[in-house]
Amino acid sequence: MHLFRLRAVAIAAAVFIASGAASAQLMPPAPPLPPPVADPQIQQIVSRISAARLREIDLHLVAFGTRSTFSEGAGPKRGIFAARDWVASQFRDIAKRSKGRMTVSLDTYLQKANGRRIPRDVEISSVIATLHGDEPGARTYVMSSHLDSRNSDNADGIKDAPGADDNGSGTSAVLEAARALADVPVHATVIFATFDSEEQGLYGSAHFAKSLKDAGVDVQGDLNNDIIGASRGKDGVAHPNDIRIFSEALPLGSVVATVNSTGSDNDSPSRELARFAKDNGDVYAAPLQGQLIFRLDRFLRGGDHESFNAQGFPALRFTEPVEDWDHQHQDVRVENGLQYGDLPQYMDFDFLAKVTQYNLANVAALALGPGTPKDARLLNTDLTQDSTLRWTAVPGAVSYEVVRRLTTEPVWTHADSTGNVTTFTEKGYSKDNWLFGVRAVDAQGHRGIVAFPTPLARSSPAPS
């Protein structure tokens, strides 16, 4: 009996080893995904961010009393237009350091009354600073925020709406990032945007994003910042090293049947931008860590990045780890011994500095590095256990990496360097079992955003 058991164990082990060998042939080992290269130039740019300056900017914004979209006639020292003019003046001062490469403009239009959210005609005016890159084709990235604020009544332009966190924090970050990057010659164009009328329904960003689309601008990513200045929620627990990153799942115009058949439900351009942002930001802004949230925004809520998504552009949202709703969208008051209102005393400017560094590291890496490969395709002309990708060459790229992960994994886990080619075959990795992407690498080792390939199918149906 003992001998019989030994033989049974030996047979089972042999079967296990044989099956493992067969599995290894289908999924051969490969090097893990390499971390982003820590570029000393980007590290130096990131080090320019100052918590003291962020505090100064935020307090100046709060001092306008209200930045409600409906406070446009409040005068030269109060209201949204006074704040707008001050932000524009700050951008113009920053632009002096750019040797003519940064321009500043207003994106202004008259929004007609349309009901409860816009009860009367109102002029909406956003401030746009553009740092022009030297790469032909105007590859463009946007770092955005909204300038307006609100109190308990979204249509009230009279009472105070200090908006220290929502969204003085985001506007402060955009101004400070622009100051840090202004004198750096970049390849891609970077737009620093502070939008009006987010609180009424994303009107300022919607107008600007559509203008970019209509002009044919190649926007390869919007990094939107909204409510990024507090590290504590209502429970008082600190989360000083976490920042949430929200991104949409299915891009505009997605066909459900195609998404289901290709398994691309977690690989929208915005998701790839979010993965890039975490990988890169975690390196340059440590100990701050990005928390990928695979959802467009907080549950049933929204922000200006959605305006870019609506135009087919990749976009994400940064938001603090735990919000405190006593200090959002509230009249400033004390009620039952509890202070309400979006006041500076609830800000954490050291935390805001880290989030600004996180943003700036990504903006700098994108603007200095290569773009996203265009027309990435996964060939399906023949049934095979191999997987072949094809893409269009990226300006400035000296090589490429094909990345992959299992369908159950949320982030890319492995990469193979392809050299300077635009077609590459992953031997032994079946497209049935794996998800693939391709990204560009430049001479300095900067890696771009991953492009998820669409299938290039055979002309006739495949056998079932």
Helices and strands as residue ranges (DSSP letters): H 2-26, H 40-46, H 51-62, G 69-71, H 80-95, G 96-98, E 102-111, E 122-131, E 139-146, H 168-181, E 189-195, H 203-214, E 218-225, E 242-247, H 256-262, H 269-284, E 289-293, H 305-310, E 315-319, G 325-327, E 333-335, E 338-340, G 344-346, H 349-368, E 377-380, E 387-390, E 397-406, E 414-419, E 423-426, E 434-442, E 454-457
